[in-house]
Amino acid sequence: MPRRIAVVVFQLITLPMEFNASNRVLDAAALTYVAAAAASLLQLIDLVLRQRR
């Protein structure tokens, strides 16, 4: 029984750190979409500029 209590206490202590890590991972994933959108936009601009020549 004391071991289970220790596990629960440990999990409660580390829970905020886990949420923080999850948020950082989600932010990084969102930035990959932003980078992909920027790359697509630049490719479209390049294509339009090449068509005008």
N, C-alpha and C positions, 0 to 999 in steps of 0.2 A: 504493500500500500504506500509506504513513503516514497518508493521509487516512482510510482505513477504520479504522485503529487509533484515530485521534482520535475518530471517530464512536462507536466502541465504548466508549471511555473516557468520553465525554460522556454516553452513555446510562447507563452504570453509575453515574455521579455523580448524574444526575438521577432515577434510579429510585426512591430513597426519597421524594423529593418527589412523584412521581407516585402512589405508594401512599398517601401522606398525603392528597393531593387526592381520590383515589378514595374513601377512607374518609369524608372530609367530605361528599362527594356522596351516598354511601349513607346516612349519618346523616341528611342533609336529606330524602332520600326516605322513610326510615323515619318521620321526624317528620310527614310529610304524612299517613301512615296513622294515626298517633296522633291528629292533629288531626281527621281524618275520623271516626274512632271516637268522639271526644269530642263532635263536632257531632251525630252520630247519636244518641248517648246523651241529649244535651240535648233533641233533638227528641222522642225517645220520652218523656222526663219531661214535657215540655210537653204532649204529646198525652194522657198519662194524667191530668195535672192538669186539662186542659180537659174531659175526659170526666166527671170527678167533679163538675163544677159543674152 
